[in-house]
Amino acid sequence: MSIEVRNLSKQFGSFAALRDVSLEVHSGELLALLGPSGSGKTTLLRVIAGLEAADAGQVLFQGEDATKHHVRDRQVGFVFQHYALFRNMTIFENVAFGLRVRPKSMRPADTEIRDRVHNLLKLVQMDWLADRHPHQLSGGQRQRVALARALAVEPKVLLLDEPFGALDAKVRKELRSWLRRLHDDMQITSVFVTHDQEEALEVADRVVVMNEGRIEQIGTPDEVYEQPASPFVYEFLGKVNLFHGRLHQGRAWIDGIEVDAPEHTEAEDVGAVAYVRPHDIHIDRVIHGSGALSAHVFHILSIGPVVRLELIRDDSNDKEPIQVEISKERFRELRLVRGDQVFIKPSRFDLFPTQIH
């Protein structure tokens, strides 16, 4: 089932949680709403679910206006961050709950409920714990039960609000891989909220980056990471280095390095910032060609196959470290220690004009 939101706005007192938000979710897609606290992602999810009413705009399911439909009529399954399981019920009864409380005319027979619950618990690898109570399970197991309960009512849309936020890092990694596989098997339209960039980029088909109640960018994980639409997206999605300079008629001068900037031919001597990912900086002990910047090694951190370096420039009063990531193999070739002089040059960067006053 496809979802479309049109020009949604929502105020909480003087705080604008959503500002004229429009978005399409394709049928069978797994979409991530990503952003910092207060960006509007959870409010948008709750408006789609019918748990919040928008001040303006529409929500459509498969082209049909559902804006005024009650939450129970929208056929959505909702998974909360803190599970919201019934502590006095067994795992089996927690999953069966949504089926048992249906009106009698819509309620499945007991045998059908039993079969459906057992199949769902098997699907989420929890069938062997059907007789346990929530307090007897780990956080990861409880979240799987919460997901099975949401799926029991056969929703056409699955909505998840920070589903792994209360779990430790190792369990989060395991569950998000499991959720991706489960989604591929079921192909149910799903929208999940997260503030974890790695989680969104690893799990989702597309990512919606939100900020201050607005959508900054929508795209595949590769698109939003490799082609950020704004400085906010660049800085929010991973580490980034900033280099300052100027733009003029399709040319840029960034910290002494002159480069072509054909996408900025209209710029007339304006300030600019170059955004450079740590892995897009070439580092060497000697200068190769022109335009290299001199720096010295301030800190070295080895993490598995990657070595992260913090460098301090030698020709600038700005003591903000430059972050560089290189392979362990390259680090061994360079034989770097703290205090060594090196020369760096960005191999790839994106320019954003700034207004100079």
VENCOR-V113137 format. One line per field, one symbol per residue. burial: 1 if it has 16 or more other ideal C-beta (glycine too) atoms within 10 Angstrom, else 0. Layout:
burial=???
This chain:
burial=111111011100000111001010100011111110001111111111111101001010100001000000010111111010100001111111111000000000000010011001101101101100110010111111111111111011111111111110001100110110011000011111111110111011111111101011111010011001101111011001111011100001010010001001001000011111111110100000000110101000000000111110100000000111110000100101000001111100111110000
